[in-house]
Amino acid sequence: MRASERELQQRPYLRCDDDEGTDWVFTSAGLTPELTIEGLWYGGGKLVLAGNYRRVTIRSCTLDPGGTRADASALDPAELVIQGTIDELLIDRSIIAGISLAGGAVAALHIRDSTVASTSPTIKLDLPATELTIERSTLAVETIGLRITATEILAQKPITVADQQNGCVRFSTIAPLSQIPAPYPGGLADVFPHYFVSTRFGDPGFYVLSESAPDAVVRGAENGSEIGAYSRLLNPLKLDSVRTKIHEFMPIGRLAAFIREN
């Protein structure tokens, strides 16, 4: 059956029940269970991981960060809640609202090319006994861990780790009041809302860097790209290539205007 044009313009949205507030609970079985969740947009309740896992992977997913419905009522974030034990938790190219423990534990968390954001000020990335490895990601919630190894991250809220003698934070912009190993290069700096095109989930420019973001953020990565969740797209480097080619063939006396769209 051929999908209609209207159906092709719709995005899949998953929740467990017609009534919001119903959590989606995963349990495990076997000696070394693994769980992979891929390509889903989930909301309407918390995502709960119960039982014991060797590895849990959340890839190319959106755990709804919350917002406002069409009738102006609030939509709660889909927080990730850990009730069991996880040896390794991987968040890859995803949007999540935050992570909390409910009697569970995570040995190691690896986040890459992802955005952690929530409309609730109480939701955090709260894993005080977890070793954090974060690459090319934007953190708009407070982050708590045991120790951290990070590169090309943009943290709008403070990061606090208990072990500040081990690990490293490099080529990143970290919010003041953070307690981390000394970042290299640079130090702590405020990340203002105007750095982003939009912080409203659903907008095309959701946590995309705006033209008012400083060069330290736009070109702060080790390879000269931006830092944060879109670093791997290499947008500043692609723009440089376009500028060079246009200037090469531009007629004398003409000036090129570059208009960026999201």
TIMI-552076 format. One line per field, with one value per residue (C-alpha): residue number from 0; z negated, x, y; residue in three letters. Coordinates in steps of 0.05 Angstrom, whole numbers, m for minus. Layout:
pos	NUM|... .
z	Z|... .
x	X|... .
y	Y|... .
code	Ala|... .
This chain:
pos	0|1|2|3|4|5|6|7|8|9|10|11|12|13|14|15|16|17|18|19|20|21|22|23|24|25|26|27|28|29|30|31|32|33|34|35|36|37|38|39|40|41|42|43|44|45|46|47|48|49|50|51|52|53|54|55|56|57|58|59|60|61|62|63|64|65|66|67|68|69|70|71|72|73|74|75|76|77|78|79|80|81|82|83|84|85|86|87|88|89|90|91|92|93|94|95|96|97|98|99|100|101|102|103|104|105|106|107|108|109|110|111|112|113|114|115|116|117|118|119|120|121|122|123|124|125|126|127|128|129|130|131|132|133|134|135|136|137|138|139|140|141|142|143|144|145|146|147|148|149|150|151|152|153|154|155|156|157|158|159|160|161|162|163|164|165|166|167|168|169|170|171|172|173|174|175|176|177|178|179|180|181|182|183|184|185|186|187|188|189|190|191|192|193|194|195|196|197|198|199|200|201|202|203|204|205|206|207|208|209|210|211|212|213|214|215|216|217|218|219|220|221|222|223|224|225|226|227|228|229|230|231|232|233|234|235|236|237|238|239|240|241|242|243|244|245|246|247|248|249|250|251|252|253|254|255|256|257|258|259|260|261 .
z	0|20|m36|m24|m24|m91|m122|m98|m134|m201|m253|m293|m367|m417|m486|m528|m541|m518|m587|m596|m657|m642|m646|m597|m637|m610|m649|m634|m633|m622|m645|m604|m574|m526|m505|m443|m431|m363|m321|m370|m393|m462|m510|m556|m614|m640|m607|m663|m660|m711|m720|m705|m637|m610|m559|m542|m477|m460|m389|m343|m393|m425|m497|m496|m534|m549|m526|m515|m481|m431|m488|m527|m580|m601|m572|m621|m600|m588|m639|m637|m704|m726|m773|m758|m747|m680|m665|m605|m582|m513|m487|m414|m368|m411|m451|m523|m580|m636|m677|m749|m795|m831|m870|m810|m787|m724|m722|m658|m616|m546|m510|m440|m388|m432|m468|m540|m554|m595|m609|m682|m725|m773|m722|m718|m691|m761|m766|m826|m823|m747|m703|m649|m578|m537|m465|m419|m460|m487|m561|m582|m649|m711|m707|m766|m762|m794|m742|m672|m606|m555|m490|m448|m497|m509|m580|m596|m668|m718|m717|m784|m793|m857|m828|m799|m799|m742|m674|m630|m594|m529|m474|m511|m541|m612|m655|m716|m785|m753|m793|m742|m723|m695|m624|m566|m531|m564|m626|m649|m613|m612|m557|m544|m512|m452|m432|m404|m349|m395|m460|m446|m426|m359|m328|m270|m306|m372|m406|m339|m347|m326|m289|m355|m387|m398|m358|m419|m413|m337|m322|m389|m369|m359|m283|m279|m278|m329|m397|m421|m391|m319|m318|m274|m218|m207|m188|m200|m157|m102|m104|m97|m35|m4|m19|13|76|84|73|125|180|153|204|183|143|120|48|31|m23|m60|m89|m137|m144|m194 .
x	0|28|31|m6|31|m2|22|93|93|76|127|120|106|104|73|48|m23|m75|m69|m5|37|42|115|147|184|237|260|317|328|389|461|487|427|434|380|380|327|334|296|239|206|178|137|78|115|183|227|245|302|292|334|408|441|510|497|439|442|395|410|377|320|283|259|213|244|175|140|71|12|m33|m81|m23|m21|47|76|121|191|204|259|303|299|347|318|367|441|475|548|549|496|507|468|484|457|396|356|342|310|355|374|360|369|311|350|393|464|503|577|594|555|578|542|561|531|470|430|408|353|289|234|234|286|289|310|385|436|444|493|539|575|582|642|622|649|617|635|608|545|503|483|427|415|458|505|531|580|639|691|689|726|697|713|676|619|576|549|497|489|544|579|600|644|671|739|772|843|828|796|799|755|782|760|695|655|633|585|613|608|627|673|714|787|817|791|841|845|810|765|694|647|572|530|474|406|420|476|421|370|317|312|240|233|200|232|280|335|329|397|429|482|459|498|508|547|620|678|701|638|627|699|722|729|798|786|758|685|634|628|565|515|525|601|606|568|629|584|636|687|635|618|692|696|635|664|730|699|650|705|747|695|661|663|702|660|609|599|568|514|508|439|435|370|349 .
y	0|67|118|183|250|267|202|215|282|251|232|167|180|124|120|62|83|133|165|202|187|112|91|43|m10|m57|m118|m166|m241|m285|m282|m223|m188|m130|m80|m35|18|51|101|116|181|165|207|207|174|154|102|54|3|m51|m114|m124|m109|m117|m62|m16|25|82|103|154|163|220|215|275|333|362|424|453|421|457|474|507|452|424|360|325|302|228|218|156|121|65|14|m43|m47|m30|m43|3|53|84|145|155|210|220|271|252|291|266|205|188|128|94|42|24|36|50|33|72|122|140|198|220|267|278|331|326|378|382|432|410|446|387|335|323|275|248|189|203|135|131|142|191|192|248|266|321|333|390|387|434|400|395|335|295|236|201|223|250|244|292|326|378|386|447|449|502|477|458|391|361|300|271|250|312|282|234|243|305|356|382|430|445|502|487|527|564|531|464|418|380|368|432|439|444|491|550|548|557|604|620|589|639|620|666|619|574|584|555|516|495|423|415|476|460|499|460|472|490|543|613|666|703|646|664|635|597|556|557|537|508|435|405|401|472|452|474|442|408|359|380|379|317|354|399|458|513|476|465|540|557|512|547|616|598|571|630|682|646|658|721|779|840|890|839|816|749|744|678|664|605|566|512 .
code	Met|Arg|Ala|Ser|Glu|Arg|Glu|Leu|Gln|Gln|Arg|Pro|Tyr|Leu|Arg|Cys|Asp|Asp|Asp|Glu|Gly|Thr|Asp|Trp|Val|Phe|Thr|Ser|Ala|Gly|Leu|Thr|Pro|Glu|Leu|Thr|Ile|Glu|Gly|Leu|Trp|Tyr|Gly|Gly|Gly|Lys|Leu|Val|Leu|Ala|Gly|Asn|Tyr|Arg|Arg|Val|Thr|Ile|Arg|Ser|Cys|Thr|Leu|Asp|Pro|Gly|Gly|Thr|Arg|Ala|Asp|Ala|Ser|Ala|Leu|Asp|Pro|Ala|Glu|Leu|Val|Ile|Gln|Gly|Thr|Ile|Asp|Glu|Leu|Leu|Ile|Asp|Arg|Ser|Ile|Ile|Ala|Gly|Ile|Ser|Leu|Ala|Gly|Gly|Ala|Val|Ala|Ala|Leu|His|Ile|Arg|Asp|Ser|Thr|Val|Ala|Ser|Thr|Ser|Pro|Thr|Ile|Lys|Leu|Asp|Leu|Pro|Ala|Thr|Glu|Leu|Thr|Ile|Glu|Arg|Ser|Thr|Leu|Ala|Val|Glu|Thr|Ile|Gly|Leu|Arg|Ile|Thr|Ala|Thr|Glu|Ile|Leu|Ala|Gln|Lys|Pro|Ile|Thr|Val|Ala|Asp|Gln|Gln|Asn|Gly|Cys|Val|Arg|Phe|Ser|Thr|Ile|Ala|Pro|Leu|Ser|Gln|Ile|Pro|Ala|Pro|Tyr|Pro|Gly|Gly|Leu|Ala|Asp|Val|Phe|Pro|His|Tyr|Phe|Val|Ser|Thr|Arg|Phe|Gly|Asp|Pro|Gly|Phe|Tyr|Val|Leu|Ser|Glu|Ser|Ala|Pro|Asp|Ala|Val|Val|Arg|Gly|Ala|Glu|Asn|Gly|Ser|Glu|Ile|Gly|Ala|Tyr|Ser|Arg|Leu|Leu|Asn|Pro|Leu|Lys|Leu|Asp|Ser|Val|Arg|Thr|Lys|Ile|His|Glu|Phe|Met|Pro|Ile|Gly|Arg|Leu|Ala|Ala|Phe|Ile|Arg|Glu|Asn .
